[in-house]
Amino acid sequence: MGSQKMKILPIELLKEDEAWKLFKNLAGPITERSDLQSTAEKVAQKCARLPIAIATVAKALKHKENLYEWEDALERELSGNVHSAIEMSYNYLEREELKETFLLCSIMGHNAATEDLLKYCRGLGLFRGLDTIEKVRRRVLTLVSELKDSSLLLAGSSPERFDMHDVVCEVAIAIASRDRGWLASGKEDVSEEWSDKDRMRTCSLVSLQNTEVIELLDESECPKLTFFSMGSENSSSKMPFFFSMGGADSSLKIPKNLFEGMKGLKVLNFTGMNLTSLPCSIGCLKTLSTLRLVGCALKDIDILGELVNLEILDLRNSTIGVLPKEIGELRRLKLLDLSGCRNLEVISPNVLSSLSRLEELYLYDSFKGWDREVEGSENNQRSNASLVELQDLSRLTTLEVHVPDVRAIPKQKLFSRNMERYKISIGEVWRCYDGGMETSRMLKLTTNNRSLQLAHEIKTLLRRTQNLYLRGVEDAMEMLYDPITEGFPHLKHLKSLFLEGLMNLEAICDGQLKTESFGRLRCVIVHHCKMLKNLFSFSVAKGLRQLEEIRVSSCENMRELIKVEKEEMGEDDILEFTQLRFLELKGLPKFNGMWLFDKKVLFPAALEKLYLESVNGIEKIWRDGQLLTLSCGVQNLTRLQVWRCHKLKYVFTSSMVENLVHLKTLDVGDCDRMEDIIEGILGGEERINNSISVLPKLDSLKLNYLPNLETFCCGINPIEFPFLRELQIKNCPVLSTFHFDTASIGNISLDPNVPQSQYLFTAKVLFPALEELLLHSVNEIEKIWHDDQLLTVSCGVQNLTHLLVWGCQVRNCYGKEDIIEGILGGEERINNSLSVFPKLDSVALYNLLNLKRWHDDQLLTVSCGVQNLTHLEVSNCHKLKCVFTSSMVKSFVNLKTLKG
């Protein structure tokens, strides 16, 4: 029900051949059938080259094998109208439940959660015969998947979310309003629609984004209304948020009789509203099945106990402090969501145990007062909920809960074997990165209490846990290890393992392990385990065939990732993590490998992101011999970050650069001995006149705090970075040129009295897409660009929008104290360049101690495109006498910000 707009698919037209190719790819091989091909081409033409129309129509017809079905599609009035194309795809949905689900998705906003859709579908009773929440969940996931396949829905930020194109949403709401009597609006005032008595008598769904109109709505007869929703929800938010008419303390007053004309209501949703109390008329909603008060400011909710047919109660992220005893009257309740209710301190005793039909209970990041007494309670009487109450919930299949003290866990059987989904945290609250991995069974243990080892209930959970977090647990791995099976049988389902603060841990496991111990492991995160020397032995690592992510940080005794013992491997044994996509190593001062990967541990072929920080022992990232073939795997690398690796002298070799075809981001900083980014000479005599596309997909390059960096690379050929958009060079005091031209070595004079021009970017360096350039404390340069280079489109300044120069101590200027002339060259050079910086939007000049002027006012207007400049900042340029002269002020027609 969000109002945020986000265009996801482009609406611009494709070329005719591109449109037909897209249609064929989506509709499949049936378009090549001789009796259908001509008709298919005509249908594709009717989509008017609109990508979204092509996607929806092609997928709607993908499985239509009869010619008459294609001819019927041709007869429908598409007429180049994308709305008609989407409606046709909707009409092709074969099942009513699929159509109804699609229409519901249209009122849920962007990046909506399937869990919220589940609550609506269950409340409306869309799926007959499905008697449990889990069965409804499976059906909803299936339907969402089908709608994604048809292009009516799009993927969200995670598999548990979905999205919808704004145009598709408009069509869906129009269909629902026309055919099903829906009132779905983001208007500030819907009083006109609400006062239309005839319309409201037939209305089946109301969804309003503007919460303030609630005070303007009077009682209305809506006998067919089954769904009422109000509020705009940012479904990714985890904190309460409120909409109100006045100040911070104001609240919305819902007319007390509002719901008396809605007695057939099945779903009621209020999101992000500041409600002092609920209207008394809510108690008459005896057919209400789903109630959501998400992110609402609430106080008294006693009246909810009158909703005897309620099956789903969602109070997520609300401000309630007490769950009253009246909630125990909701004997038909199947799902109770109190997650994120951080003010919840009291759950009345026996409320939870009274909810005998409860299947799913969500209390994570919420209530933690198990068995605690509340001030003012009578002596010898329990005044808060107890974990023992969960034993009475025989139907419970989903539980999310935090237990601060392990001693609160009863010795009797607590966690049922029927538990399919759980998120349980025991001990101190802590937040940590989860590897971005969604799993259905998560267990967090944070305690140094040795009674943890005796907790049978915890071992019961471990047997099925997919995501395990251990923090500060003494002898953690010994507790989990089974000497009889010589492995970790409790962890055979484990997908993610997070270890933090295990101060005595020297090894995760030693020796041989059975495959089932860690066979499904996909993510390993280790932080602050000071005695740990390696992650796994070679033999154990060979069994981790599904591993996708490794993060190791602040382990001061870590020597190596993989412990290689000669006695456990043959001469031809090699190790390659074929699925590894992310590797991060930080704060490993004793890491002693000369290279990160070698002939036994190969560079992962699927690796996409590599982060290295303060890994002091590494002299080379990869062994040279690995880089002679594509099998080294670097062709899939998209992001590389290297910081504080003080033994590294270079990042890449010239022989491997051509394999880095997908690298988009390169960030190198604070490496004291770094001399070159690319070691060796690029190109060769046979290609001397041809430019080399270096790192062809590179978008962002940052070089920071490299005191010995002399150059980025060396070579004979011109080099081009075709997609580089952002370039930052900061505190590289001896960097004299970005690309050292080895062909000019014989022409360099050794006479110190002969001036040598120091261009940061020579004529052989091309940045055709460069938009942002930041230079900070690059002291060895005289000019940024070579004079001849500025006359070419590909040099990089044509698209430059932001230029920042800070603390660059230009030397050997020979009287040139004009920044524009220093950048561009002489007067005649400027006159020959009609508009060198046509897109320049922002200029910042800091700490340029010799700068007397930053322009030539006679040349600036024709050379620099300053008519587009909106931001100019000049600071600590002490010799600068003025920013503008009176004759040139009129050229800065778009300047909005001037700081000095």
Secondary structure as GFF3:
##gff-version 3
##sequence-region A 1 900
A	DSSP	alpha_helix	16	27	.	.	.	ID=ss1
A	DSSP	three_ten_helix	29	32	.	.	.	ID=ss2
A	DSSP	alpha_helix	37	46	.	.	.	ID=ss3
A	DSSP	alpha_helix	51	61	.	.	.	ID=ss4
A	DSSP	alpha_helix	67	75	.	.	.	ID=ss5
A	DSSP	alpha_helix	82	91	.	.	.	ID=ss6
A	DSSP	alpha_helix	96	105	.	.	.	ID=ss7
A	DSSP	beta_strand	112	113	.	.	.	ID=ss8
A	DSSP	alpha_helix	114	124	.	.	.	ID=ss9
A	DSSP	alpha_helix	133	149	.	.	.	ID=ss10
A	DSSP	beta_strand	154	155	.	.	.	ID=ss11
A	DSSP	beta_strand	161	163	.	.	.	ID=ss12
A	DSSP	alpha_helix	166	180	.	.	.	ID=ss13
A	DSSP	beta_strand	182	185	.	.	.	ID=ss14
A	DSSP	alpha_helix	191	194	.	.	.	ID=ss15
A	DSSP	alpha_helix	197	202	.	.	.	ID=ss16
A	DSSP	beta_strand	205	208	.	.	.	ID=ss17
A	DSSP	three_ten_helix	211	216	.	.	.	ID=ss18
A	DSSP	beta_strand	227	230	.	.	.	ID=ss19
A	DSSP	three_ten_helix	258	261	.	.	.	ID=ss20
A	DSSP	beta_strand	267	271	.	.	.	ID=ss21
A	DSSP	three_ten_helix	280	284	.	.	.	ID=ss22
A	DSSP	beta_strand	290	294	.	.	.	ID=ss23
A	DSSP	three_ten_helix	302	306	.	.	.	ID=ss24
A	DSSP	beta_strand	312	314	.	.	.	ID=ss25
A	DSSP	beta_strand	322	323	.	.	.	ID=ss26
A	DSSP	three_ten_helix	325	329	.	.	.	ID=ss27
A	DSSP	beta_strand	335	337	.	.	.	ID=ss28
A	DSSP	beta_strand	346	347	.	.	.	ID=ss29
A	DSSP	alpha_helix	351	354	.	.	.	ID=ss30
A	DSSP	beta_strand	360	362	.	.	.	ID=ss31
A	DSSP	three_ten_helix	387	392	.	.	.	ID=ss32
A	DSSP	beta_strand	398	403	.	.	.	ID=ss33
A	DSSP	three_ten_helix	406	408	.	.	.	ID=ss34
A	DSSP	beta_strand	421	427	.	.	.	ID=ss35
A	DSSP	beta_strand	441	446	.	.	.	ID=ss36
A	DSSP	three_ten_helix	450	454	.	.	.	ID=ss37
A	DSSP	alpha_helix	456	462	.	.	.	ID=ss38
A	DSSP	beta_strand	467	471	.	.	.	ID=ss39
A	DSSP	alpha_helix	476	480	.	.	.	ID=ss40
A	DSSP	three_ten_helix	489	491	.	.	.	ID=ss41
A	DSSP	beta_strand	496	500	.	.	.	ID=ss42
A	DSSP	three_ten_helix	515	517	.	.	.	ID=ss43
A	DSSP	beta_strand	523	527	.	.	.	ID=ss44
A	DSSP	beta_strand	536	537	.	.	.	ID=ss45
A	DSSP	alpha_helix	538	541	.	.	.	ID=ss46
A	DSSP	beta_strand	549	553	.	.	.	ID=ss47
A	DSSP	beta_strand	562	563	.	.	.	ID=ss48
A	DSSP	three_ten_helix	566	568	.	.	.	ID=ss49
A	DSSP	beta_strand	582	586	.	.	.	ID=ss50
A	DSSP	beta_strand	595	597	.	.	.	ID=ss51
A	DSSP	beta_strand	609	613	.	.	.	ID=ss52
A	DSSP	beta_strand	620	622	.	.	.	ID=ss53
A	DSSP	three_ten_helix	624	628	.	.	.	ID=ss54
A	DSSP	three_ten_helix	630	632	.	.	.	ID=ss55
A	DSSP	three_ten_helix	634	636	.	.	.	ID=ss56
A	DSSP	beta_strand	639	643	.	.	.	ID=ss57
A	DSSP	beta_strand	652	653	.	.	.	ID=ss58
A	DSSP	three_ten_helix	657	659	.	.	.	ID=ss59
A	DSSP	beta_strand	665	669	.	.	.	ID=ss60
A	DSSP	beta_strand	678	679	.	.	.	ID=ss61
A	DSSP	beta_strand	681	682	.	.	.	ID=ss62
A	DSSP	three_ten_helix	685	687	.	.	.	ID=ss63
A	DSSP	beta_strand	692	693	.	.	.	ID=ss64
A	DSSP	beta_strand	700	704	.	.	.	ID=ss65
A	DSSP	beta_strand	713	715	.	.	.	ID=ss66
A	DSSP	beta_strand	719	720	.	.	.	ID=ss67
A	DSSP	beta_strand	726	730	.	.	.	ID=ss68
A	DSSP	beta_strand	739	741	.	.	.	ID=ss69
A	DSSP	three_ten_helix	742	747	.	.	.	ID=ss70
A	DSSP	beta_strand	759	761	.	.	.	ID=ss71
A	DSSP	beta_strand	765	766	.	.	.	ID=ss72
A	DSSP	beta_strand	772	776	.	.	.	ID=ss73
A	DSSP	beta_strand	783	785	.	.	.	ID=ss74
A	DSSP	three_ten_helix	787	791	.	.	.	ID=ss75
A	DSSP	three_ten_helix	793	795	.	.	.	ID=ss76
A	DSSP	beta_strand	802	806	.	.	.	ID=ss77
A	DSSP	alpha_helix	819	824	.	.	.	ID=ss78
A	DSSP	alpha_helix	827	832	.	.	.	ID=ss79
A	DSSP	beta_strand	842	846	.	.	.	ID=ss80
A	DSSP	alpha_helix	860	863	.	.	.	ID=ss81
A	DSSP	three_ten_helix	866	868	.	.	.	ID=ss82
A	DSSP	beta_strand	871	875	.	.	.	ID=ss83
A	DSSP	three_ten_helix	889	891	.	.	.	ID=ss84
A	DSSP	beta_strand	897	899	.	.	.	ID=ss85
###
